Amino acid sequence: MKLIFATNNQHKVEEIRAVLPEGFSVSTLKEARIHVDIQEPHNTLEENAAEKARTIFKMTGSDCFSEDTGLEVQSINNEPGVHSARYAGDDKSFQKNIDKLLAKLHDTANRDARFRTVICLILDKKEYYFEGVCSGKIIKEQRGNGGFGYDSVFIPAGSDKTFAQMNMEEKNQYSHRRKATDMLVAFLNKIK
């Protein structure tokens, strides 16, 4: 089964390809020769994921999926949430986003947070949604060199390492994206 993944974020592609079973092939926008910058104008992860999938489906007519992920920090009204990628500005700087988050939390005692991923699949012209959540906490300083986004300041519940200190196999034991992808794959396996 061939699907277009409505992203050019290589980190996300690697995470999803690492868990897809045999028989599934995923193309990025670049690999599918689609050159478009899809905006994420909505206030929910679900709507942004749908916007990206619908845009690609309208352009290609092909089965496709997209995802939107947000980091939700309890003590600051679930910020940055849907604005996670652009938290500190439109240049999508991981470091600026982390700096803003840590400054905002400063000495806050409650550092509970969760990553939430929503996948929107368009298959045979129908839409399906899958959600994965990983709870944890935000630490006060960055640790680790792997991963991307907020990985260096997020420790998932049940671990003492940040996502940035884990290899892909370790991260996938906790990953919100892995959980959502597992649900996507289980659904695809049922219908193929």
C-alpha positions as CSV (number, residue, x, y, z in Angstrom):
1,M,0.0,0.0,0.0
2,K,1.4,3.4,-1.0
3,L,0.6,6.5,0.9
4,I,1.8,10.1,0.6
5,F,2.9,11.6,4.0
6,A,2.1,15.3,3.8
7,T,5.4,16.5,5.2
8,N,9.0,17.2,4.4
9,N,10.1,16.9,8.1
10,Q,12.7,14.1,7.8
11,H,12.6,13.5,11.5
12,K,8.9,12.7,11.4
13,V,9.3,10.5,8.3
14,E,12.1,8.5,10.0
15,E,10.0,7.9,13.1
16,I,7.0,6.7,11.1
17,R,9.0,4.6,8.6
18,A,10.7,2.9,11.6
19,V,7.4,1.4,12.7
20,L,5.6,0.7,9.5
21,P,5.4,-3.0,8.7
22,E,6.3,-4.6,5.4
23,G,3.9,-3.9,2.6
24,F,3.5,-0.2,3.3
25,S,5.4,2.5,1.4
26,V,5.4,6.1,2.4
27,S,6.5,9.0,0.2
28,T,7.3,12.5,1.5
29,L,6.0,15.5,-0.4
30,K,9.5,16.0,-1.9
31,E,9.7,12.3,-3.0
32,A,6.2,12.6,-4.6
33,R,7.5,15.8,-6.4
34,I,4.9,18.0,-4.6
35,H,6.3,21.4,-3.9
36,V,3.8,23.2,-1.7
37,D,4.0,24.9,1.7
38,I,0.8,24.0,3.5
39,Q,-0.3,26.5,6.1
40,E,-1.5,25.4,9.5
41,P,-4.0,28.2,10.3
42,H,-6.3,26.3,12.7
43,N,-6.7,26.2,16.4
44,T,-6.7,22.4,16.8
45,L,-4.3,19.7,15.9
46,E,-7.1,17.8,14.2
47,E,-8.0,20.7,11.9
48,N,-4.4,21.3,11.0
49,A,-3.8,17.6,10.2
50,A,-6.9,17.6,8.1
51,E,-5.9,20.8,6.2
52,K,-2.6,19.2,5.2
53,A,-4.2,15.8,4.1
54,R,-7.0,17.5,2.3
55,T,-4.6,19.8,0.4
56,I,-2.5,16.9,-0.8
57,F,-5.6,14.8,-1.7
58,K,-7.1,17.6,-3.8
59,M,-3.7,18.0,-5.6
60,T,-3.1,14.3,-6.3
61,G,-6.2,12.3,-5.7
62,S,-3.9,9.8,-3.9
63,D,-4.4,8.1,-0.6
64,C,-2.4,10.2,1.9
65,F,-2.0,11.1,5.6
66,S,-0.7,14.0,7.6
67,E,-0.1,14.7,11.2
68,D,0.1,17.6,13.6
69,T,1.8,17.4,16.9
70,G,1.7,19.7,19.9
71,L,3.4,20.0,23.2
72,E,0.9,20.8,25.9
73,V,2.3,22.1,29.2
74,Q,-0.3,22.0,32.0
75,S,0.8,25.0,34.1
76,I,0.8,27.5,31.1
77,N,-2.7,26.7,29.8
78,N,-1.5,23.9,27.5
79,E,0.9,26.1,25.6
80,P,2.5,25.9,23.2
81,G,-0.1,23.4,21.9
82,V,-1.1,23.8,18.3
83,H,1.5,26.6,18.0
84,S,4.4,24.4,19.0
85,A,6.4,24.7,15.8
86,R,6.1,28.5,15.7
87,Y,6.0,29.2,19.4
88,A,8.8,31.8,19.3
89,G,8.1,32.9,15.7
90,D,7.5,31.9,12.1
91,D,11.1,30.8,11.5
92,K,10.3,27.6,13.4
93,S,13.6,27.6,15.4
94,F,13.8,24.7,17.8
95,Q,16.2,26.5,20.0
96,K,14.2,29.7,20.2
97,N,11.0,27.7,21.0
98,I,12.8,25.9,23.8
99,D,14.3,29.1,25.2
100,K,10.8,30.7,25.3
101,L,9.3,27.7,27.0
102,L,11.9,27.5,29.7
103,A,11.7,31.2,30.3
104,K,8.0,31.0,30.6
105,L,8.2,28.1,33.1
106,H,11.1,29.6,35.0
107,D,10.6,28.4,38.6
108,T,7.2,26.9,38.0
109,A,6.8,23.8,40.2
110,N,4.3,22.0,38.0
111,R,6.2,21.0,34.9
112,D,3.7,18.3,33.8
113,A,3.4,18.1,30.0
114,R,2.3,15.9,27.2
115,F,3.0,15.5,23.6
116,R,-0.1,14.8,21.5
117,T,-0.1,13.7,17.8
118,V,-3.2,13.6,15.6
119,I,-3.0,11.7,12.3
120,C,-5.5,12.4,9.5
121,L,-5.7,9.6,6.9
122,I,-7.6,10.1,3.6
123,L,-8.2,6.7,2.1
124,D,-10.7,6.0,-0.7
125,K,-11.9,9.6,-0.2
126,K,-12.9,9.0,3.5
127,E,-11.2,10.7,6.5
128,Y,-10.0,8.8,9.6
129,Y,-8.3,10.2,12.7
130,F,-5.8,8.6,15.1
131,E,-4.4,10.1,18.3
132,G,-1.3,9.3,20.3
133,V,-0.4,10.9,23.7
134,C,2.9,10.7,25.7
135,S,2.8,12.3,29.2
136,G,5.9,13.5,31.0
137,K,7.5,16.6,32.3
138,I,9.6,19.5,31.2
139,I,13.1,19.7,32.8
140,K,14.9,23.0,33.5
141,E,17.9,22.5,31.2
142,Q,18.5,20.8,27.9
143,R,19.9,17.3,27.8
144,G,20.9,15.2,24.8
145,N,21.7,15.8,21.2
146,G,19.2,13.6,19.4
147,G,15.7,14.1,18.3
148,F,14.2,17.5,17.4
149,G,11.8,20.1,18.6
150,Y,11.3,20.0,22.4
151,D,13.0,16.5,22.8
152,S,15.9,17.8,24.8
153,V,13.7,19.2,27.6
154,F,11.0,16.5,27.7
155,I,11.3,13.4,29.9
156,P,8.5,10.9,29.3
157,A,6.8,9.3,32.3
158,G,8.6,6.1,33.3
159,S,12.0,7.2,32.1
160,D,14.9,9.3,33.4
161,K,16.1,10.3,29.9
162,T,14.9,13.1,27.6
163,F,13.8,12.1,24.2
164,A,17.0,13.7,22.9
165,Q,19.0,11.2,25.0
166,M,17.3,8.2,23.5
167,N,17.9,6.3,20.3
168,M,14.9,5.7,18.0
169,E,14.1,2.3,19.5
170,E,14.0,3.7,23.0
171,K,12.0,6.8,22.0
172,N,9.4,4.6,20.2
173,Q,8.6,2.8,23.5
174,Y,7.1,6.1,24.7
175,S,6.4,8.2,21.6
176,H,3.1,9.9,20.9
177,R,3.8,9.7,17.2
178,R,4.5,5.9,17.5
179,K,1.2,5.4,19.4
180,A,-0.8,7.3,16.7
181,T,1.1,5.4,13.9
182,D,0.4,2.1,15.6
183,M,-3.3,2.9,15.5
184,L,-3.0,3.9,11.8
185,V,-1.2,0.7,10.9
186,A,-3.7,-1.5,12.9
187,F,-6.5,0.2,10.9
188,L,-4.7,-0.3,7.5
189,N,-3.9,-3.9,8.3
190,K,-7.6,-4.5,9.0
191,I,-8.8,-3.2,5.7
192,K,-6.0,-4.3,3.3
